[in-house]
Each structure stands twice: as structure tokens, then as C-alpha cells.
């Protein structure tokens, strides 16, 4: 048996996430204490909201890192288990790097706070857009390649791809894809993530990424932009920078883990979004969730 630890990205947040973990496990409480020391006010926002403030990109990113890492550390302390690999969806890659001891928790919290601020400020509100596309991903690639200002942002499942870019270009791509029989679902997002419009954010985050200390990998982490398991600290900053404007290759990432022998996927965090995606990619895979104190106590393999 080989285990992959998975960490979610934006959209998995909830007010009160991880509060029961912090009450039940000292390891989780320590994460929340460190989060509050690093970013004062973050713990109260996680515990009590309001949801509108927690949802803001600049708050949601570090909050999800804290909640995911708290769940992971409680699980590790309770079970004594260690994953063979890890992967995170977009923002979740930072949580995965903390779990693998590559990034210090405080460094990851500061980076994701800055990442959220830069991503939100990169594009004026209303000029960008994102849409989920249900259907053949190769058709999505083809249509986006023929247009300027739009690109595939997330390959989430075999028949679910998200496109991102300039609002008009996303609408044109959506109309063409719909004409080809694919289903289009416009997404309510604060900015067009994982596309060329995020280059300003990537440039702004680069100095902080390059200055951050990266330790040796306790286990390999699959990078979003390569869909390959890596363990070279010297490449970490480069991969995190590329991730801001590049596509999240989640389908290939999960398939790569399976090719490495992973048969058990454990999602750490307040939701089960990645669990659902894994089931669509690998229907026979074993999937488990760890996001509450009870799930930690009940965990068995």
C-alpha cells in the first residue's frame, strides 16, 4: 500500500474549519497558534468568520493552509503514519510542501497571504472570467489554442476543465465550445486564476518565493505545472512561480501518483472536493477524508 496526501485549494473553506481538531489535538492547536502569531487575526476569522471576509482570496489562502496542515498534523500524531507522496490543488501545493517539511508553516502562511493579495490585485475586477467546461479536454485545448486571451486553467477531471482569461475571450471560447456540444458553467470568481493575466502577480511574488527557505523533502510532492513527483528544493520556487500563470494538471497528477504505485488517497482539509475528483479519475482508488476530529479518531486503513 502506498499513500498520497492531498491538499485542497480555494473553495473548500468554511467558517469554523478545524476548530474541533484544535480542541482535540495539541498538534492542531499548535498550528492555529502559529497561524495567529504569523498573521494576527487569522485564527478568529477562521473560527468565527464572517464568511464574506474568510472568502476573500487574501484571507482564504492562508486560512486553508492552516486548516489543512492542522488536519494533517493531528492525523500524523494520532496514527503515526507518513504518506509516500503528496499533492495539492493550486493553493494546496503550499500545504503539501509544509506537510513534506519543505516549507515552514509561517513561511507558507506569509507567502499565501501575499499570493492572495497579488492575485486579487493583478486584474481589475470585471475584466477577467473563468468558466467550467464539461466535455472532452482536447476540444477545450483546441478551441483555446485558436484564440487569444483565454487558456485552460484547471484540468480537474477527465471531463471537467476550467478555462480562464479575458472576459470577452472566455465568452467567445464558451460559445464555440457550446456549439461543439460541450456544457459551459460560468464561475463566480474574484479574478481569472491560472492564466497569463496573472503574470503581474507572478512577478510580484517571485522575490518572496526566491527568498523563502526550502528544506529537504520528507517525501516527493507532485507539482501542478509538471504533474511529476519531485524532491529538489532548488526547483521549488520556480515551480510555485510557474503555477500562478500555468495550468493545474490535476488529472495527470493523480494518474502520475497511481503510476508510482499509490492506491490510497487521503484528503486533508474541511471538504472533499479532491476526493470526488480522484474518484472520477481513478474509480477504483481508495479515498479517505481527514478534516474533523472524529475523522482523525476513526481513521483506519
URWONOR-V318900 format. One record per helix or strand of 2 or more residues. SS is the DSSP state (H for helix, E for strand). FROM is the first residue (numbers start at 1). TO is the last residue. Records with the same first field share a line. If there is no record, write none. Layout:
BEGIN
SS->FROM-TO ; FROM-TO
END
This chain:
BEGIN
E->3-7 ; 85-88 ; 128-134 ; 150-157 ; 160-166 ; 183-186 ; 220-222 ; 229-230 ; 264-268 ; 286-290
H->19-24 ; 26-38 ; 42-48 ; 51-55 ; 57-79 ; 92-99 ; 105-122 ; 137-145 ; 167-179 ; 196-211 ; 233-245 ; 250-259 ; 273-281 ; 293-298
END
